[in-house]
């Protein structure tokens, strides 16, 4: 379906951006101000045929319309077009944190502290609404050429009070960032998001996540059973305080972690990241394995 030049409220579709697992992604602009850009996620017809997929879009809008933070992607509206649900989101042009880590980009390694604290601040804002992101990973953190950051993709998010529908009971998320309790079949919480944030920080500081395996099953087994390497072993420039904090975020027991993003942010703001002037790139070693 080509919807170029079609109207979605005050926005006109300009071009197609791509296609995801559930939606086609389109770039739009305001009919009154061509500098006002948006993204329209239009659900694929084959996905819209199932009520639980349609409910997923409705839930995402209900959760995300309340967010108002410079580090969290903004949601502007929702509706249906020819029977297909859609969401209207902020247009943010940037690269994923995952790609920037892999490329050892100065956008990350000249601003390591800002990237880490901005990600934690965005997560703290999400948690302040009693919302669990459930898919924290560097692919869902975008950074533009000015160093501005957005936490994105709330399709798996839920409030702490939501009961688990059959779809939510299935294991969701990326194996490299899943907390052990999720792998054991327990519900997601702010502490499981904090675990994933700890994995992201570990990856920023070393160029690789703490657990690497030949397949998803092997990685998940390590999350369940293995202790991560000491952060300073892979990057001797980190401070003992950061090493201790990341170790607590990666605790197998959720009760050993910061309670939520706000506590993790307070801890990060209170410590130094590097023991010496900040290096331009992560420690040499295993970045290509990330």
C-alpha positions in Angstrom: 0.0 0.0 0.0 1.5 3.4 -1.0 0.2 6.2 1.1 2.4 9.0 -0.2 0.7 12.4 -0.1 -2.2 10.9 2.1 -3.3 13.0 5.1 -3.1 11.8 8.7 -4.7 14.6 10.6 -2.6 17.7 10.0 0.3 15.7 8.6 1.0 14.7 4.9 3.0 11.6 4.1 6.2 12.4 2.2 8.0 9.1 1.8 8.3 5.6 3.0 11.1 5.0 5.5 11.0 1.2 5.9 9.2 -1.8 7.2 9.2 -3.4 10.6 7.8 -6.7 11.9 4.4 -5.1 12.5 4.3 -1.9 10.5 5.4 0.1 7.5 7.2 3.3 8.6 6.5 6.6 6.8 7.9 10.1 7.0 5.4 12.9 7.2 5.3 16.7 7.5 2.9 19.2 8.8 0.7 20.7 6.0 1.2 24.1 7.7 5.0 23.8 8.5 7.2 21.7 6.3 9.9 21.8 9.0 7.6 19.9 11.4 8.5 16.3 10.7 6.9 13.1 12.1 7.0 9.4 11.6 3.8 7.4 11.0 3.7 3.7 11.9 1.0 2.0 9.9 0.1 -1.6 11.0 0.5 -4.2 8.3 -2.9 -5.6 7.1 -1.9 -9.1 8.0 -1.0 -8.0 11.5 -4.1 -5.8 11.9 -6.3 -8.9 11.3 -5.6 -10.0 14.9 -7.2 -8.2 17.8 -4.2 -8.6 20.1 -1.9 -6.8 17.6 -4.4 -3.9 17.4 -4.6 -3.8 21.2 -0.7 -3.6 21.3 -0.8 -0.3 19.3 -3.6 1.1 21.5 -1.6 0.1 24.6 1.5 1.7 23.3 -0.3 5.0 22.6 -2.0 5.0 26.0 1.3 4.5 27.8 3.5 6.8 25.7 1.3 9.8 25.2 2.1 10.9 28.8 5.9 11.0 28.4 7.5 14.4 28.3 11.3 14.2 28.5 14.0 15.3 26.1 15.5 11.8 26.0 12.2 9.9 25.3 10.7 9.8 21.8 7.5 11.8 21.7 4.1 10.3 20.6 1.7 12.8 18.9 -1.4 10.7 18.1 -3.1 7.5 17.0 -6.0 6.5 14.8 -7.0 4.2 12.0 -6.5 4.5 8.2 -8.7 2.3 6.0 -9.1 0.1 9.1 -5.4 -0.1 9.9 -4.2 1.3 13.2 -1.4 3.9 13.1 0.7 5.9 15.5 2.3 9.3 14.9 5.7 9.8 16.5 8.5 12.3 16.7 10.8 12.2 13.7 14.3 11.8 15.0 17.2 11.3 12.6 20.1 9.5 14.1 22.0 6.3 14.5 21.5 3.5 17.1 23.8 3.3 20.1 24.6 -0.3 19.0 26.0 0.9 15.7 27.9 3.8 17.3 29.5 1.4 19.8 30.5 -1.0 17.0 32.1 1.9 15.0 33.8 3.3 18.2 32.1 6.6 17.3 33.2 9.8 19.0 29.5 10.5 19.5 29.7 7.9 22.2 33.4 7.9 23.3 33.9 11.7 23.5 30.7 11.9 25.6 30.5 8.7 27.5 29.2 10.1 30.7 26.5 12.1 28.9 25.4 9.1 26.9 25.1 6.9 30.0 23.4 9.4 32.2 21.0 10.6 29.5 20.0 7.0 28.9 19.5 6.4 32.6 17.5 9.7 32.9 15.2 8.7 30.0 14.6 5.3 31.7 14.0 7.1 35.1 11.3 9.2 33.4 9.6 6.1 32.0 9.7 4.4 35.4 8.2 7.5 37.0 4.9 6.6 35.2 5.2 3.0 36.6 5.9 1.8 33.1 8.4 -1.0 32.4 10.2 -0.6 29.0 10.8 -4.4 28.6 13.2 -4.0 25.7 16.1 -1.9 26.8 19.0 -2.4 24.4 21.4 -0.2 22.5 19.4 -0.7 19.3 16.6 1.2 21.1 18.7 4.2 21.9 19.2 6.7 19.1 21.8 9.5 19.0 22.0 12.2 16.4 25.0 14.2 15.0 24.5 16.8 17.7 24.7 14.2 20.5 21.0 14.4 21.3 19.6 11.1 22.5 16.2 9.4 22.4 14.9 6.2 24.0 12.6 4.5 21.5 10.4 1.5 20.8 7.8 1.0 23.5 5.9 -1.7 21.7 6.6 -4.2 24.5 6.1 -1.7 27.4 3.5 -2.2 30.1 2.5 -0.6 33.3 3.3 -2.3 36.6 -0.4 -3.0 37.1 -1.0 -4.7 33.8 -2.0 -8.4 34.0 0.0 -10.5 31.6 -2.2 -11.4 28.5 -1.2 -14.5 26.6 1.0 -12.5 24.3 2.9 -10.9 27.2 3.5 -14.2 28.9 5.8 -15.2 26.1 9.5 -14.3 26.5 10.1 -11.0 24.8 13.2 -8.9 24.3 16.8 -9.5 23.1 18.7 -12.4 24.7 21.8 -10.3 25.4 19.8 -7.9 27.6 17.3 -10.1 29.4 17.5 -10.3 33.2 17.8 -13.7 34.8 14.3 -13.5 36.4 12.7 -13.0 33.0 14.4 -16.1 31.7 13.0 -17.9 34.7 9.5 -16.9 33.7 9.0 -14.2 36.2 7.3 -10.8 35.3 9.3 -7.8 34.1 9.9 -4.9 36.5 11.8 -1.7 36.8 14.7 -3.8 38.2 14.8 -5.9 35.0 15.1 -2.7 33.0 17.9 -1.7 35.3 19.7 -5.0 34.6 19.4 -4.3 30.8 20.8 -0.7 31.5 23.7 -2.3 33.2 24.4 -4.5 30.2 24.2 -1.4 28.0 26.8 0.5 30.2 29.0 -2.6 30.2 28.9 -2.7 26.4 29.6 1.1 26.1 32.6 0.7 28.4 34.1 -2.4 26.8 32.7 -2.6 23.3 30.9 -5.9 24.0 28.0 -7.1 26.2 29.0 -9.1 29.3 27.8 -12.5 27.8 28.6 -13.7 24.3 27.6 -17.1 22.9 27.3 -19.1 19.7 23.5 -18.8 19.9 20.7 -17.3 22.0 20.3 -20.3 24.2 24.0 -20.2 25.2 23.8 -16.4 26.0 20.6 -16.9 28.1 22.3 -19.7 30.0 25.2 -17.4 30.9 22.8 -14.7 32.1 21.2 -17.3 34.4 24.4 -18.9 35.7 27.6 -17.0 35.0 29.1 -14.0 36.7 30.1 -11.2 34.2 33.8 -10.4 33.8 35.0 -7.5 36.0 34.6 -4.3 34.1 38.1 -3.2 34.9 39.5 -6.4 33.4 38.2 -5.3 30.0 38.7 -1.6 30.5 41.3 -0.7 33.1 40.4 3.0 32.8 37.0 2.6 34.6 36.7 3.7 38.2 36.2 1.2 41.0 32.9 3.0 41.8 31.6 2.4 38.3 32.7 -1.2 38.3 30.9 -1.7 41.6 27.7 0.0 40.4 27.6 -2.0 37.1 28.1 -5.2 39.1 25.2 -4.4 41.3 23.0 -3.6 38.2 23.9 -7.0 36.9 23.2 -8.8 40.1 21.3 -12.1 39.5 19.0 -11.2 42.4 16.8 -8.3 41.5 16.9 -7.1 45.1 20.6 -6.5 44.8 20.1 -3.9 42.0 19.0 -0.3 42.1 15.3 -0.3 42.5 14.6 1.7 39.3 16.0 4.1 36.7 15.9 7.0 39.1 18.1 5.3 41.7 20.5 4.1 39.0 20.7 7.7 37.7 21.4 9.1 41.2 24.2 6.5 41.6 25.7 7.4 38.2 25.6 11.1 38.8 27.5 10.6 42.1 30.5 8.8 40.7 33.3 9.3 38.2 33.3 7.1 35.1 37.0 7.1 34.3 39.9 7.1 36.6 41.9 9.2 34.1 40.9 11.7 31.4 38.3 10.1 29.1 39.7 8.0 26.3 38.4 8.4 22.8 37.6 4.8 22.2 36.8 1.8 24.4 39.4 -0.7 25.5 40.8 -2.7 22.7 39.7 -6.3 22.5 36.4 -7.7 21.6 34.3 -4.9 20.1 33.8 -6.9 16.9 32.1 -9.6 18.8 29.3 -7.3 20.0 
